[in-house]
Amino acid sequence: MLEPIQQNVRDLGTLLGKTIAADQGIQWLQRIETVRLEGRDIAAGDTEAISALQEKFSHCNEKDLLIYARAFSQFLNLLNVAEQQYTTSEEGLKELDLAHPLEELKAKITDIAPETITAALNKLKVELVLTAHPTEVNRRAFIHKYNSIGQALNTPDNALSPRVEELIEQAWHTDEIRRKRPTPLDESRWGLNSISDNFWHAIPQFMRELDEFSLEITGNNLPEEYTPITMASWMAGDRDGNPFVTASLSKEALINARLMACNLYLRDFKSLYLELSMSKASSELTHDTKSVRGPYRQHLAPVITLLKTSIEQLKEGCTDNVLSSAEQLREPLQNCRNSLLAVGLTNVANSLVLDLIRKVNSFGISLVKLDIRQHSERHDSALAEVTELLNMGTYTDWNETKRQEFLLAELQNPRPLLPRNNWTADTQEVLDTYALIAEQPAELFGLYIISMASEVSDVLAVKLLLKVSGVKWNMPIAPLFETLDDLNNAPQVMAELLSIDSYQKTCDKQHNVMIGYSDSSKDAGVLAATWGQYKCQEKLVEVFAKKNIELKLFHGRGGTIGRGGGPAHAAIASQPPGTLNGGLRVTEQGETIRHKFGTPNLANRSLHLYASAILECLITPPPVPTQAWRDIMETMSDESCETYRQYVQGNDDFVKYFRQATPEPELSSLPLGSRPSKRKSDGGIESLRAIPWIFAWSQNRLVLPAWLGLGSAIKTANQENATLIQEMLQQWPYFRSRISLTEMLYLKSDKQMSALYDNSLVENSLKVMGDELRMQLVQDKATILSILGQKEALENDPWNFNSFELRRPYLAPLHLLQIEALKRLRAQPEQIGYEQVLMVTMAGIATGMRNTG
């Protein structure tokens, strides 16, 4: 099944080996090959190979460890490239019997009325929100090499072509890990480059193919204004716990985004100008045009001039007299297309002109809409400073009732609330952010997200700060409910908020709510969190239906399974009925952007996966869970939460064990991302961000956050309700998806490797915790395989099974190299040279683990 990929991997490995031999000598190629074979033996269960490799690495100096680490990290990158290229190629899709997502959907809806499908298409809205990932350590230049290798593999030449050999040589001689921590502006540029390189090309192609689907199934083309895909970003807008994201930095990021958008549009408008040389046009287009350029070119020329002027101005940081509305681009394009259609030039009208209209619809004037995210405590502190200055008392001391009374009164009060004052730095920064929103075009912004929202006043506070800062438009606000308690309370909070008539009138019959996956899982364990998220969404649907307001859910999913990630189709299919009616807004993070959208072909296929899954759920909604299913889920959720918290919160030494058994302590000192790894520098596990929490556990292969509590709860339930568990597994997409994702991570977990971390890094008194957790992992895995009727994980999914098996021999040496680097760093912290080894191994392991790391 994987033979073509294996051949490409062998060929790419041969070229990498040739490059290493040329750089380091043939003896190094022989050493690396020996280690690779030992890695293969370790993957096959040979414990003697582990000892031999540990002994070998213990005698290596820093330079030698780095060569080994780079070699195996790059092997895994090449493997990913080979797999991605093959699975998005026509040959690969045919060989692997992977149907196009829309073709699969066609087969499932043959008996559905066309009007039902049209209604679903009208509801299809996907907004992808790009966020920075503090574990994406690879430099953009290095990532670009591998993207280019993937593109070269699409040529008729095989993997041994001169171009591929050249790119592998470039990659080996490029420092893959950045040496200094990126700024939020660096992350923003990375996100913009992802759009220009991939989404800019993928979305028009996706729209053409979706249009063909619509015409074939419903008999109608999609309307010109139809915009199912839009983009947003948190990069340079997410200030929660990141002191480096300031109003001035966000402003610079907005200018950069507008500048890149203008450059991309200028290129496309120039191309279209060359194409539209025809003189045949409608009277509406020709009545005031006598230019020798021709009517279409004459119509496009002012746009090209505007774009050129905008680029010059934006380069100087000036936003006067620049492109300020998408309508300035859309209107001339629509006029040209209407003319082409009117005079019968249909092919021309539905080609590049329509592609560009759709780009304008999806990307606007800045490629992405910038979300602003801030912690609710920062708003409270700012308001407290204001109320104290006005001798009104201290806002943070007030109860919820008094806060709401004050906020609602001030929202109706026409007088200015903010006196001139020398505010503290924190309050000034909060106010500067609102001032930035007020001075920029509304089209540049997405949502205002409130982290750790828990009360009505959290939303009203933002509403008031927007008002008093001079924001003249209704910026949509999204409270983010993150902990399990907040998820449980979210429907009540939103019901109370939407019962305030004055507030509801500003909502334009719709409201955003963000569901947090990461912090709820860290708080309560994966099963309790996902069930809490499911119930929260169900109840929100009911609340919003009663209020006759459209619910727009924003899913704060991570790329990893422990953070709500995993295969898109399964994740979407597991949503409660009715939750997709307002569209799907979802975060896409750092390294997963590369894995899911890293090339135009890959991005196109991922968009189709999203679209087909949402359409299927809209056309044939998942079942409403029966009361029996709910009852048993409640029981399992409670038990899993208790088990999880008993380990994580109930043992005073757990945090100490966690920090010894994983590379978590080193994460904060490495240049991995602009945002600190903790919200509070002196906090414990509760203050640790979910990303490093889960990333650290994936590095030692225990992947604890994604399974702890789940298996033991299901085991108890299955003893008396085996038939019901099977019924849920067969009939309920939510439950089936959760079990499927857990089965996948069992394959990727490795109790033997986890034990090696403990043996080398954990003090003796704490090792019993690791032993208990690994024993629990074995028992839980047996439980899940038992209810699936399987002997091994993923035995019914040979594609994913074989895909990971290809990675095992390359992962084993990286783990042992990481353990060796951690031992030396912890013994002598001044040996900072080993940090480079550590970063390369982290990147390599994350590359191999994919959506688990």
Secondary structure, 3 states (H helix, E strand, C coil): CCHHHHHHHHHHHHHHHHHHHHHHCHHHHHHHHHHHHHHHHHHCCCHHHHHHHHHHHHCCCHHHHHHHHHHHHHHHHHHHHHHHHHHCCHHHHHHCCCCCHHHHHHHHCCCCCHHHHHHHHHHCCEEEEEECCCCCCECHHHHHHHHHHHHHHCCCCCCCCHHHHHHHHHHHCCCCECCCCCCHHHHHHHHHHHHHHHHHHHHHHHHHHHHHHHHHHHCCCCCCCCCCEEEEECCCCECCCCCCCCHHHHHHHHHHHHHHHHHHHHHHHHHHHHHCCCCCCCHHHHCCCCCCCCHHHHHHHHHHHHHHHHHHHHHCCCCCCCCCCCHHHHHHHHHHHHHHHHCCCHHHHCCHHHHHHHHHHHHCCCCCEEEEEEEHHHHHHHHHHHHHHCCCCCHHHCCHHHHHHHHHHHHHCCCCCCCCCCCCHHHHHHHHHHHHHHHCCHHHEEEEEEECCCCHHHHHHHHHHHHHCCCCCCCCEEEEECCHHHHHHHHHHHHHHHCCHHHHCCCCCEEEEEEECHHHHHHHCHHHHHHHHHHHHHHHHHHHHHHCCEEEEEEECCCCHHHCCCCHHHHHHCCCCCCCCCCEEEEEEHHHHHHHHCCHHHHHHHHHHHHHHHHHHHHCCCCCCCHHHHHHHHHHHHHHHHHHHHHHCCCCCHHHHHHHHCCHHHHCCCCCCCCCCECCCCCCHHHECHHHHHHHHHHCCCCHHHCCCHHHHHHHHHHHHHHHHHHHHHHCHHHHHHHHHHHHHHHHCCHHHHHHHHHHHCCHHHHHHHHHHHHHHHHHHHHHHHHHCCCCCCCCCHHHHHHHHHHHHHHHHHHHHHHHHHHHHHHCCCCCCHHHHHHHHHHHHHHHHHHHC
